[in-house]
Amino acid sequence: MKFFSKHKNILIILSFALFLRLSLSFFGTLQLDQGTFVSWSMELARNGFKDFYKGWSDYLPGYLYFLWGLGKINLLNIFPQVFLYKIPAILSDVVTGYVIYEILKKQKSERWGILGAIIYIFNPAIIANSTFWGQVDSLTALASVTAIYFLDSKYIFSAAILAFGTLIKPQVAFILPVILMMMLKNKWGLLKATKYLLTGLFVFILGFIPFTQGNLPQ
């Protein structure tokens, strides 16, 4: 309860943003893209990972893990597909808004944090991309800001998030120069920086293994 009372303002804003997105999620769907996601997810849910890339796919493994989970849920016929397959992007929008709030609150003030979160989560382009079109860019945005947020406090986790985000879309790797600049600014030692880079490389490689060596449990 202390957390909710302390963060009441931002939680109200994020709750409204979530409600707005869920209400609009049945509209504006890019049928071709969502149809592809549904097809991939059902293939993954039914047959696992090992032989997936024998068919056509232009996605790295990162988002395919989400599609595997969505496919398992879709088999239960609980949620409409048009709603279900937008949930990861919608939730990512909201969490990204919160991370932006925390970053700016730490660097500036709570007022700046709230303003930054509002600018992001109510940006029409952000809403269109996740809520209407059902694209995955919200997940990569979340990975990028989360990697920055945890760089000082939990740098191994930051490296893992950055690597997994790159497994979703390679564009996440473009945040690496910012990470390196922050390392220099905070006077990281060579050993710590090497651990960060090797952790990221390990997670990135690990993401491919189920697609080459075997399947996760069915």
PEWOBEL-V238890 format. One line per field, one symbol per residue. psi: psi as a letter, one per 20 degrees, with the letter a starting at -180 (. if undefined). Layout:
psi=???
This chain:
psi=hhgghhkgghhgghgghgggghhiijqjpohgghhggggghhgghhiahgjgjhappkqrhghhhghgghggghhilgqqghggiigggghhgghgggggggghhgherhghgggggghgijphhggggghghkrjhhhhgggghhhggjgghmhgggggggghhhhgphhhiiighgghhhgghjlqrhgghgggghggggggghhighihiaqrp.
